[in-house]
Amino acid sequence: MTVSMTVALAGNDEWFVQKWVEAEGHCNIAPGLIGEAFDELREWVAEDTRPEPGLLH
């Protein structure tokens, strides 16, 4: 079972957005992409603007 399925079954899918990056391992994610992800998270909390799921570029 995927994480998104587990979240949906728990009734919390409105709070789940899956984003991903193209990188070789989690330690090789570019700092700018990390910042972009956190900016989207902060905007979601502050302005109720849910990020679109998908690839971060």
C-alpha positions as CSV (number, residue, x, y, z in Angstrom):
1,M,0.0,0.0,0.0
2,T,1.3,3.4,-0.9
3,V,1.6,6.4,1.5
4,S,-1.1,8.3,-0.4
5,M,-3.5,5.3,-0.1
6,T,-2.8,5.0,3.6
7,V,-3.4,8.7,4.1
8,A,-6.7,8.6,2.1
9,L,-7.9,5.5,4.0
10,A,-7.3,7.5,7.2
11,G,-9.4,10.3,5.8
12,N,-6.6,12.8,5.8
13,D,-5.9,13.1,2.0
14,E,-6.7,16.8,2.1
15,W,-3.4,17.3,4.1
16,F,-1.2,15.2,1.8
17,V,0.7,16.5,-1.2
18,Q,3.5,14.4,-2.8
19,K,6.4,16.2,-4.4
20,W,9.6,14.7,-5.8
21,V,12.9,15.7,-7.3
22,E,15.3,14.2,-9.8
23,A,18.4,13.4,-7.7
24,E,20.7,10.5,-6.9
25,G,19.8,9.9,-3.2
26,H,18.2,12.1,-0.6
27,C,21.5,13.7,0.3
28,N,21.9,15.1,-3.2
29,I,18.8,17.3,-3.4
30,A,19.8,20.8,-4.5
31,P,19.4,23.4,-1.7
32,G,17.2,25.5,-4.0
33,L,14.7,22.7,-4.4
34,I,14.6,22.2,-0.6
35,G,13.9,25.9,-0.2
36,E,11.2,25.8,-2.9
37,A,9.4,22.9,-1.1
38,F,9.5,24.7,2.2
39,D,8.2,27.9,0.6
40,E,5.3,25.9,-0.8
41,L,4.6,24.4,2.6
42,R,4.7,27.8,4.3
43,E,2.4,29.3,1.7
44,W,0.0,26.4,2.2
45,V,-0.1,27.1,5.9
46,A,-0.2,30.9,5.8
47,E,-2.5,31.4,2.8
48,D,-4.3,28.0,2.4
49,T,-2.8,27.6,-1.0
50,R,-2.4,23.9,-1.5
51,P,0.7,23.0,-3.6
52,E,0.2,21.0,-6.8
53,P,1.7,17.5,-6.5
54,G,4.5,16.7,-8.8
55,L,8.1,17.3,-9.7
56,L,10.0,20.2,-8.2
57,H,12.3,21.9,-10.7
